[in-house]
Amino acid sequence: MSQTVILHHYPNSPYAEKIRQALDFKSIPWVSVEQPRILPRPTLDPLAHGYRRIPVLQIGSDVYCDTALILDELEKRFPEPSFYPCRKGSDKKDVGIIQSLAQWTDRSFFQTSASLIPWELLAKSAPEFVKDRSQYRGREIDPAEATRAKPLMKDHLRVHLKRLEDILSDGREWVADTETPSIGDIHLYMNPWFLTGLNMAPDVYGKEWETYPLIKQWFQRLTQFTKSKRHDDAGSAMSGEEAIEIAKRTEATVQAFADTQNSNDRKPGEVVMVIPDDTGKIPVVGVIVGCDVDQIAIRPHKVSGKGVDTVVHFPRLGYYVLDPPAKM
Ligand SMILES: N[C@@H](CCC(=O)N[C@@H](CS)C(=O)NCC(=O)O)C(=O)O
């Protein structure tokens, strides 16, 4: 359990920023493997076996895909302080409600934010980025069309921001009205961080978030909090090659597990294909090590003979578990 926490990421990734904040929240020491922001990722591929999205968390030869599962794993391995503190003045927790906030922040809210990316500028300055993200989305990004749609997307952005401002409007310090922040604050922080980082719609939120003063104060409160908790050994750089060597010499920690009632009859030992249901739809094929209602863990090397013999973990929500193609 005392193995090094390795984050594969790049600085501008809002999902990776969520995990960086979460690691600071729990004062976890971690090392950083900076990955290119577009494919190919020759030092991630041998570990994640085709999963292309960022971030990926590696602990030894366990490879965790998707922020939802990464956060669950961090909560298991580092339970204190919990991502789910009690409600103020109560011994009750809002775990399910807080987890569900991610469905809003990561899907509809983030779709709105991402639609404000300056695609026309990028088409000139970084056409390879636009091409890569077209592949990632599974459809061609049309920069001129994206510009035309911006006023509509800004209307949506106003709704998302007003909802957050409304949540904070009764004077609560944190979004789930907890004594200290919860992971819900970090879920909700991701989009404002991304919007301001790329300065994407200052005509909506103001230069310094003046239009949404409660969001502004809360955002500062949260970043001060996580900064104060940051471990001294947070974020030191490691090369991708070194991370691969660590995976090669470490046994995966996961033991075979199965909850057949809740895993659609999938069992350890079966070969399956796991694929995201939204973006970056590259299938990863492997032998099931464990499978339950929340996650599926597979060993891709056992099938392909390629890369490192890692156990790659996926959440169930947001991914399809399918039979692999007959011919491989
Ligand atoms: N559901 C995934 C979404 C991750 C995601 O879309 N990440 C973006 C970066 S912020 C990405 O992978 N973009 C394409 C890429 O970097 O290859 C998660 O929560 O981890």
The ligand as an SDF file (V2000), in Angstrom:
LIG
                    3D

 20 19  0  0  0  0  0  0  0  0999 V2000
  -14.1760   10.5610  -18.3170 N   0  0  0  0  0  0  0  0  0  0  0  0
  -12.7700   10.8410  -18.4180 C   0  0  0  0  0  0  0  0  0  0  0  0
  -12.5540   12.0430  -19.3300 C   0  0  0  0  0  0  0  0  0  0  0  0
  -11.0900   12.4130  -19.4690 C   0  0  0  0  0  0  0  0  0  0  0  0
  -10.8340   13.3330  -20.6550 C   0  0  0  0  0  0  0  0  0  0  0  0
  -11.6780   13.5320  -21.5340 O   0  0  0  0  0  0  0  0  0  0  0  0
   -9.6430   13.9000  -20.6740 N   0  0  0  0  0  0  0  0  0  0  0  0
   -9.2410   14.7380  -21.7700 C   0  0  0  0  0  0  0  0  0  0  0  0
   -8.1360   15.6750  -21.2840 C   0  0  0  0  0  0  0  0  0  0  0  0
   -8.7220   16.8430  -20.1490 S   0  0  0  0  0  0  0  0  0  0  0  0
   -8.5870   13.9110  -22.8250 C   0  0  0  0  0  0  0  0  0  0  0  0
   -8.2510   12.7700  -22.5770 O   0  0  0  0  0  0  0  0  0  0  0  0
   -8.4150   14.4730  -24.0230 N   0  0  0  0  0  0  0  0  0  0  0  0
   -7.8120   13.7550  -25.0970 C   0  0  0  0  0  0  0  0  0  0  0  0
   -6.4010   13.4020  -24.8260 C   0  0  0  0  0  0  0  0  0  0  0  0
   -5.7120   14.0950  -24.0580 O   0  0  0  0  0  0  0  0  0  0  0  0
   -5.9280   12.4400  -25.4210 O   0  0  0  0  0  0  0  0  0  0  0  0
  -12.2150   11.1030  -17.0210 C   0  0  0  0  0  0  0  0  0  0  0  0
  -12.9870   11.4750  -16.1210 O   0  0  0  0  0  0  0  0  0  0  0  0
  -11.0290   10.8370  -16.7980 O   0  0  0  0  0  0  0  0  0  0  0  0
  1  2  1  0
  2  3  1  0
  2 18  1  0
  3  4  1  0
  4  5  1  0
  5  6  2  0
  5  7  1  0
  7  8  1  0
  8  9  1  0
  8 11  1  0
  9 10  1  0
 11 12  2  0
 11 13  1  0
 13 14  1  0
 14 15  1  0
 15 16  2  0
 15 17  1  0
 18 19  2  0
 18 20  1  0
M  END
$$$$
